[in-house]
Amino acid sequence: MSQISVAALQLAFTDDIDANIAAVSELVRDAAARGAKVILPPELFEGPYFCRVEDEGLFANAKPLGEHKAVRAMQALAAELEVFIPTSFFEADGPHYYNTLAMIDDQGRVMGSYRKSHIPDGPGYEEKFYFRPGNTGFKVWPTPYGTIGVGICWDQWYPETARAMMLMGADILFFPTAIGSEPHDPSLDTSRLWRRAMIGHSVSNVVPVVAANRIGTEQGQRFYGHSFITDERGDFAAEYGAEETGALVASFDLDVVKRHRAAFGFFRDRRPELYTRLTQDI
């Protein structure tokens, strides 16, 4: 099947995990009713973006994949609606902690997990305090609608992330996100840069991109929203502004996308033998 319908969810979150799961579930149902088969919630939708501060008490919120309430809820919902739900969560694995995504299939099974590769560290985004760098490598997953690749937030700034997933066979890229205002510089609006970076991935890989972000203000930090879906040309197929709550839905014919990708020749003209510098430390 070459047709794929996808969705990006945008909403605000509170410190009530059950309310957050219910709000995400409502939007998943809406997206599924509109035909979406792969539905992307934002990053770490279990609660507020806790990485704003370093607080050792918050490690208690991490759970193993099989025990996490958000993952189990999305498994049940995916099975009921027969949709795929890439689900971001705070994972505990023994003494180690990761920013992880469980790829849930349309039968409610976990196809596998991806642990965020690039971990940011800066004012308002103190993720290195909580998360180890991912040890899974990049991942793609086959579905009846096409092969999907998923990176997590800070991963989306790296062209290597998108290109690696494309070389692994991805037909469409998904990025769950939590990005907002910069506490050290209130005048810096990184939402524009964020969108441009992923539009660049779309254009240079000739691939649709799906990005889901949160909205609202959490402890003085304002999240940008501006979730979007681009087509393989980098044009917006669907987009939100800074405040809307809802599900963006768009459909693509992946056979047409593949023809466009072949015609551009980006993958034909690659010169991997010249790129060894990319794998060396600075």
Solvent accessible surface area in square Angstrom, and as a share of the most:
residue,aa,sasa,rsa
1,M,165,0.74
2,S,28,0.18
3,Q,96,0.43
4,I,2,0.01
5,S,23,0.15
6,V,0,0.00
7,A,0,0.00
8,A,0,0.00
9,L,0,0.00
10,Q,0,0.00
11,L,5,0.03
12,A,50,0.39
13,F,12,0.05
14,T,74,0.43
15,D,128,0.66
16,D,69,0.36
17,I,56,0.28
18,D,81,0.42
19,A,49,0.38
20,N,4,0.02
21,I,18,0.09
22,A,61,0.48
23,A,37,0.28
24,V,0,0.00
25,S,20,0.13
26,E,119,0.54
27,L,19,0.10
28,V,0,0.00
29,R,106,0.39
30,D,57,0.30
31,A,0,0.00
32,A,23,0.18
33,A,90,0.70
34,R,123,0.45
35,G,35,0.34
36,A,0,0.00
37,K,68,0.29
38,V,0,0.00
39,I,0,0.00
40,L,0,0.00
41,P,1,0.01
42,P,0,0.00
43,E,0,0.00
44,L,0,0.00
45,F,0,0.00
46,E,17,0.08
47,G,8,0.08
48,P,48,0.30
49,Y,5,0.02
50,F,26,0.11
51,C,0,0.00
52,R,73,0.27
53,V,59,0.34
54,E,100,0.45
55,D,62,0.32
56,E,140,0.63
57,G,50,0.48
58,L,42,0.21
59,F,46,0.19
60,A,76,0.59
61,N,78,0.40
62,A,8,0.06
63,K,85,0.36
64,P,55,0.34
65,L,43,0.21
66,G,54,0.52
67,E,107,0.48
68,H,3,0.01
69,K,99,0.42
70,A,0,0.00
71,V,0,0.00
72,R,144,0.52
73,A,30,0.23
74,M,0,0.00
75,Q,45,0.20
76,A,68,0.53
77,L,9,0.04
78,A,0,0.00
79,A,45,0.35
80,E,103,0.46
81,L,43,0.21
82,E,101,0.46
83,V,1,0.01
84,F,5,0.02
85,I,0,0.00
86,P,1,0.00
87,T,0,0.00
88,S,1,0.01
89,F,0,0.00
90,F,0,0.00
91,E,10,0.05
92,A,16,0.12
93,D,63,0.33
94,G,62,0.60
95,P,111,0.70
96,H,67,0.30
97,Y,57,0.22
98,Y,3,0.01
99,N,0,0.00
100,T,0,0.00
101,L,0,0.00
102,A,0,0.00
103,M,0,0.00
104,I,0,0.00
105,D,9,0.05
106,D,23,0.12
107,Q,97,0.43
108,G,9,0.09
109,R,149,0.54
110,V,48,0.28
111,M,69,0.31
112,G,21,0.20
113,S,25,0.16
114,Y,0,0.00
115,R,30,0.11
116,K,1,0.00
117,S,29,0.19
118,H,45,0.20
119,I,10,0.05
120,P,14,0.09
121,D,87,0.45
122,G,23,0.22
123,P,69,0.43
124,G,6,0.06
125,Y,27,0.10
126,E,39,0.17
127,E,2,0.01
128,K,120,0.51
129,F,77,0.32
130,Y,5,0.02
131,F,7,0.03
132,R,114,0.42
133,P,88,0.55
134,G,21,0.20
135,N,98,0.50
136,T,42,0.24
137,G,42,0.40
138,F,49,0.20
139,K,59,0.25
140,V,28,0.16
141,W,14,0.05
142,P,91,0.57
143,T,19,0.11
144,P,82,0.51
145,Y,26,0.10
146,G,14,0.14
147,T,29,0.17
148,I,0,0.00
149,G,0,0.00
150,V,0,0.00
151,G,0,0.00
152,I,0,0.00
153,C,12,0.07
154,W,89,0.31
155,D,0,0.00
156,Q,0,0.00
157,W,63,0.22
158,Y,68,0.26
159,P,82,0.52
160,E,86,0.39
161,T,0,0.00
162,A,0,0.00
163,R,63,0.23
164,A,29,0.22
165,M,0,0.00
166,M,14,0.06
167,L,92,0.46
168,M,94,0.42
169,G,40,0.39
170,A,3,0.02
171,D,13,0.07
172,I,0,0.00
173,L,0,0.00
174,F,0,0.00
175,F,0,0.00
176,P,1,0.00
177,T,0,0.00
178,A,1,0.01
179,I,12,0.06
180,G,0,0.00
181,S,23,0.15
182,E,24,0.11
183,P,72,0.45
184,H,113,0.50
185,D,50,0.26
186,P,123,0.78
187,S,101,0.65
188,L,65,0.32
189,D,51,0.26
190,T,13,0.07
191,S,2,0.02
192,R,107,0.39
193,L,70,0.35
194,W,0,0.00
195,R,45,0.17
196,R,152,0.55
197,A,25,0.20
198,M,0,0.00
199,I,42,0.21
200,G,34,0.33
201,H,10,0.04
202,S,0,0.00
203,V,69,0.40
204,S,48,0.31
205,N,3,0.02
206,V,1,0.01
207,V,0,0.00
208,P,0,0.00
209,V,0,0.00
210,V,0,0.00
211,A,0,0.00
212,A,0,0.00
213,N,0,0.00
214,R,0,0.00
215,I,13,0.06
216,G,29,0.28
217,T,92,0.53
218,E,20,0.09
219,Q,144,0.64
220,G,67,0.65
221,Q,6,0.02
222,R,116,0.42
223,F,2,0.01
224,Y,5,0.02
225,G,0,0.00
226,H,41,0.18
227,S,0,0.00
228,F,1,0.00
229,I,0,0.00
230,T,0,0.00
231,D,34,0.17
232,E,16,0.07
233,R,107,0.39
234,G,9,0.09
235,D,86,0.45
236,F,80,0.33
237,A,50,0.39
238,A,19,0.15
239,E,92,0.41
240,Y,42,0.16
241,G,21,0.21
242,A,40,0.31
243,E,147,0.66
244,E,78,0.35
245,T,87,0.51
246,G,9,0.08
247,A,3,0.02
248,L,12,0.06
249,V,32,0.19
250,A,12,0.09
251,S,70,0.45
252,F,16,0.07
253,D,46,0.24
254,L,6,0.03
255,D,72,0.38
256,V,46,0.27
257,V,3,0.02
258,K,96,0.41
259,R,151,0.55
260,H,48,0.21
261,R,32,0.12
262,A,76,0.59
263,A,85,0.66
264,F,101,0.42
265,G,2,0.02
266,F,73,0.30
267,F,57,0.24
268,R,176,0.64
269,D,83,0.43
270,R,57,0.21
271,R,121,0.44
272,P,72,0.45
273,E,105,0.47
274,L,111,0.55
275,Y,79,0.30
276,T,84,0.49
277,R,129,0.47
278,L,123,0.61
279,T,123,0.71
280,Q,103,0.46
281,D,138,0.72
282,I,206,1.05
